[in-house]
């Protein structure tokens, strides 16, 4: 299940990035489950990672490698998260990087590993190593869509986004892919996302860009409030486009490039929510007029995580009392009930701490019948605002998570 | 649905407390929906209430009345929460107290109102007032079980508990009833609970007792993490037993009475979880070896609220990776993964940050197949400990909350 129709997007190749895909049978047969990204020499690469303390072996290794040497290869496997696997899991992650380093004649530190899938089982190295060889033989600049397919787990559709813009007569491309459908409340990154541009960007500037963008896109989404052990988001700038190096916000290219990266990330992040496990609704929770952004965010997440709000959304039931109850229990110090207004899209349901005088059930029902709904909460305390995106809680969510061990 | 078989409990009458029940048709016909408690003159009464900012009109009024005069009547209606109803809701609550005051010739401030049911609709006063008269005609000391039935909403079974003990040749009774099945993460009290004893207890001491007891019983339970707008827990001490007044922990009766009130509250609180909406499992989450109780509680609630942990429990799937991931994302500053141990009952699943060397799937499966499961998490940092009780997340939870507007 997923919200709305799938729209195929053209994923423009990024000069300096090749992608190879293999079917290694990690967990299932006849399924793409190993993806390798080859980045050109001279590319700058940065990443943001899960804040879950039980972070997986590949995440630990990835961070170490990234601190040492420029990225040349991103090695992704699905079907197995290599998380909760202790020392042996760590050694398996090292071994898979060493295999790829030997096959390509590259420095092992230039390789970043990523795993996603079931937690607590050991990586089947006997299957992964042949998969690496197969994926290397497949490397091609045009493989973004196949790569997007190769990183999926319980997702029902690929997530890809691509933006091009002209800068001083030069076409600049930003293309990215992502995966994720459950255990989604990213904290510094989403499950897995890989984004590339052919612009040239200084490493520290690229890192800042990714932090800001991830915080406002991936880190504002939630399906079930469960932050994964494997969340990773990578961004590379190959520098193959013939433009000047972006060294900071003062560079003329900074602003349009930032906007393009933001647009790609937002499309990937909201794509993940629309394909959330069992999702039938795509819900935007906008909290405004707050004292500060932190309190807006607390209110937004309290509503977005409420099982009672999420089941009412699934039922298309304008049961606004559940939204009001969720706002009222949000863990923020200052909240003045009499100042709060709550809207469903443009329909005011609550004002002055009670149901709005003009509200009628059929107005709320009209909004709730839609696939995409915005819950707007005005706190009446200040000028801060935050937005998060979420999905509903359906029979299929329980079915997917009770019947399958993902 | 509910966990385990229903066991009928004898609810001993409490001298000085009479209960009357009526079928007023507040929301449904042929259903007990108005309950009145009549307390003898001289009883001391205290309450703890929801911390939800959108607290319902009856909760606001209840707190005001309790501050002024000793309780003589507790007036409960189900089928309508009188929450999110603004000024008119408040006036309706006042009016219902005034009606009861006139019919009984008592001070309006001696009446505490309680409402539970759908949020955001106005109280049907034309039905409530005849219900009050009918319930007054029904007053009897033996009506505890009928009262327990009269306060139910989506509950499938009554919750009652009763403890008697001898103190210096005098039989002391503590009896209580409660209701609640959804929107359950009490904060200072559970949805509705009414407890009485015939001991004589000073008002301030009784309030302290209730705070401590509610914090360790009702306030350690969660079904869906949603704190209600109407949570209220009341405790009265009629003083009809011929014992000395309890004036503090130095009184000889303090300790046995406290234990009895705690036992009744714990039985009511865990009864609510076993009858949680769609519940098929009763789950105890014990967190020990913490630096402080607050961090133990954060870890326990993060596990207890995780939709992925809850759906795995429903599926009887020993998918311990989800427990590990939930512990890892708990919002506490200090957490040393390598020191953490996780057990399912007596089966060690995680030690030193990874799956325990002796763990085998069939051991975890044996525990998961039970109706009642304890998840034990040792943080390895100190001596603090906390326990919370929760239920699983089943198909029926979604069904109940999507198909019915409760």
Interface residues (C-beta under 8 A of the other chain):
Chain A: X51 X52 X53 X54 X55 X81 X83 X84 X85 X86 X87 X89 X118 X119 X120 X182 X183 X185 X187 X224 X225 X226 X227 X228 X229 X305 X306 X307 X308 X311 X312 X314 X315 X317 X319 X320 X321 X322 X324 X325 X326 X327 X328 X329 X335 X337 X350 X352 X353 X354 X355 X393 X394 X395 X397 X398 X399 X401 X402 X403 X405
Chain B: X51 X52 X53 X54 X55 X81 X83 X84 X85 X86 X87 X88 X89 X118 X119 X120 X182 X183 X185 X187 X224 X225 X226 X227 X228 X229 X305 X306 X307 X308 X311 X312 X314 X315 X317 X319 X320 X321 X322 X324 X325 X326 X327 X328 X329 X335 X337 X350 X352 X353 X354 X355 X393 X394 X395 X397 X398 X399 X401 X402 X403 X405
